[in-house]
């Protein structure tokens, strides 16, 4: 199975999120974890991903990260 992993260093995270147009949404508390619905912050965001034309995020809770992995596998397998 082939996969692609993209990573951004903490030093570059805010700039990268700005290029995606979501930095201000995070700073204003306007993004929520796709799994637990907690408000995402620059400190709590663990991953971002595209879904149906929008960018979603997941917090750093282990259960939420596991849910993201399961969700991606389900999407990949149809």
Secondary structure, 3 states (H helix, E strand, C coil): CCCCCCCCCHHHHHHHHHHCCCHHHHHCCCCEECCCCCECCCCCEEEEEEECCEEEEEECCHHHHHHHHHHHHHHHHC
